[in-house]
Amino acid sequence: MRATSTRKPPRAKTAPRARARSRRSASPFGSRASTETRASRGQSGVNGSFGDLTPLLAPRSVAVIGASDREGNLGGLAVRFLAKFGYAGPVWSVNTGRATVAGRPCFASLNDLPTIPDLAIAATPAESVIAVVRDCIAAGIPAAIVWAGGFAEVDNAGRARQRELEEACRGTALKLCGPNCIGVINTSIGLTASFSSLMTELDSFRPGSVSMVSQSGGTAITAHARAQELGLGFRLTISAGNEAVLGIADYIRALIEDDGTRVIAVYTEGLSDPPAFAAALTAARQRGKPVVILKGGATEVSGRAALAHTGRLAGLDRTYEAIFRECAAIRVHSTEELLDVCLHLAALKPEQLPAGNRVLLSTFGGGSGVIGTDQCAREGLTVPPLDDDIRRRVQPIASPLASTMNPIDLTPGSMTNPKHRANLPEVLRTLAETSNVDSIVFMSAGFGALAPELVDMFEDLRQRLDKPICLSWLSPPAGILKRLAARGIRAFDEHARAIRVTGHVARYARDLRHRIRHRPELTRQFSWGDFVKSGDVVVSENIAAQILEAAGLPVAKGRLATSTEAAIRAADEVGFPVVLKAISPDITHRAAAGLVALNLETADAVARMEQRFRARAVELGVGLDGVWVQHMVAGGTELLVTAFRDREFGVMVGCGMGGGMTEIIDDVVFARAPIDADGAVDLIGQLRTLNRLPHLLSDVQRAQGADFLARFSALVASVPWPSFTFEVNPIKLSATGPIAVDGLLLTE
């Protein structure tokens, strides 16, 4: 159950006119009736358009409610920050009993402001926030930020306060950021609607084309500060906080509209509106704007921490992986990795996205190439041999000791020998022109005074090519990385990081190429109520088999037997050899309980085992509804197919290595159901085991598994229960086609 209310105020399509109020505001900061429209406001121009959120993210004027010159007052700090970083629009302090703040006039109430501001910052305690927000709504202010904590992230009283805040905004046009947030920074206009100490430490912002939205203000500010240190910058930093009104999805959609944002970075722990989030990621995919996501709460312990942090439960991590893959969002696992990927993508042109996963590794030492090749394998990248034609063209102009295999070892002499150094730009250009690689990683080290010359070569090559180039530089000379950053190039001081980023970009480009899959329907009429009675929790295997068969899925022949004689007859009907499995509502892992017998070839063997099962059930103290007598399917590779209803994204379907391998190898991937056959092929292709051991499944078997998975996904998409798990383990893939041999259905 959610720790916060997930009800969102409906988005008004047009901002209503400010309403007159016949009574004084309950807020100490006041309000006034106003009939002034946005068109009449004297505002300065801004840089960027963010759709409905422009007043919040690029306001033409700002009011800071609760600002003072008292030491530690956050509102006063924000007023000074706005002046320090050159925000050009009017900034008005609002506070009773203050004549000036930061040397500027202070107004007693919103009633006294010269015009209606685009943005109001509520720099007030949690107890007065509701009244302040109501005043902003009455005054017709289109956007507000609430910094204060003490809402859904703390306790029941805080959750009640947040519900009251949501209710106050419901049905209004107010775009509210927060509560429990650090605010908004827009470096392109000097907007510092934040109290972060980052602005105390900086004298100016470095411009950038990466914008970040984060549920954690601290994580957002840390990433922003680190980008500044690297000599690269962010465009916008948005702390979403508890998302009482605006959610992560709203900010992503706004950043999609901003031409100045090339890459969107996201930190999230849990979602207030999962379908809206997925829709926003899909919109970003359709616009070709990369979204890079750092997802917290991946483990049970971190999930509890997320609940305490933002008042939001973290969803099942594998579900998020599935949604990210479907929407071509890039999943990372640390702030460092987030920055690496975002800043590298921001330097790429759209036409430089790779066409595949083939990589050219260019080094000045053989050891780096060996290590880099291993790292490429871990990232799902290949290092193919170069074309013979390219090698013939390179050999006469490269250093005599250079290796023109892939990875390329140019040797240090390529830089230290003047003759070879003069040829190096042509060598690099020729290598990069090869048609059988999609990405290039240059791995350098040291070179001292020669480093600037190598930077020039690299920059020239980067401008010429339509392939992504990633540069790593071990022990870089002082200032060389910042020199690269000044040209918009993110260089890495570790080869593994450069290859990891190359892998992320290759997978992103792959996911972009995959079409959004159509959703198939069941080809047969089907009613779950024909098989599952109300109140059934554990649905027996014989019923699960009937469900699969009724939906048109191939199932191994089986019969339910409630006596020894019936078991023998059933074995004759399905054909020897057979498998016997106990049918009990009290046990799901029957093999571990000694209630599964394989490869029974005679009637006597069936009789003895059926009687043994009855004795074993008595010994265990469990009920026995009979035995499932099933023809034993020999041979074939085993695959797991499974489905469940996720509380955030609905029905998910997954696959993994089946049979005994399921317990040994933690390798299961998911997608939203239903998926078509192409989507199923893609999903099976995501299994790590098959990427490392592709011989486990032939192309024919992959197609068989994909067909079963697609049809199974259509079946489970129609499950009526709010919670369920349906697992088929295994299906066997053989020359005769796929066939299910075991099924488990739980309805809660």
Beta strands, then each sheet from edge to edge (+ up, - down):
strand 1: 62-65
strand 2: 91-94
strand 3: 100-101
strand 4: 104-107
strand 5: 119-122
strand 6: 143-146
strand 7: 175-177
strand 8: 183-186
strand 9: 191-194
strand 10: 210-214
strand 11: 234-239
strand 12: 263-268
strand 13: 291-295
strand 14: 330-332
strand 15: 359-363
strand 16: 408-409
strand 17: 439-445
strand 18: 469-474
strand 19: 538-539
strand 20: 558-561
strand 21: 578-583
strand 22: 596-600
strand 23: 626-631
strand 24: 637-646
strand 25: 650-657
strand 26: 668-672
strand 27: 725-734
strand 28: 737-740
strand 29: 743-746
sheet 1: 3+ 4- 2- 1- 5- 6- 7-
sheet 2: 9+ 8- 11+ 10+ 12+ 13+ 14+
sheet 3: 16+ 15+ 17+ 18+
sheet 4: 19+ 29- 27+ 24- 25+ 26-
sheet 5: 19+ 29- 27+ 28-
sheet 6: 20+ 23- 21+ 22-
end
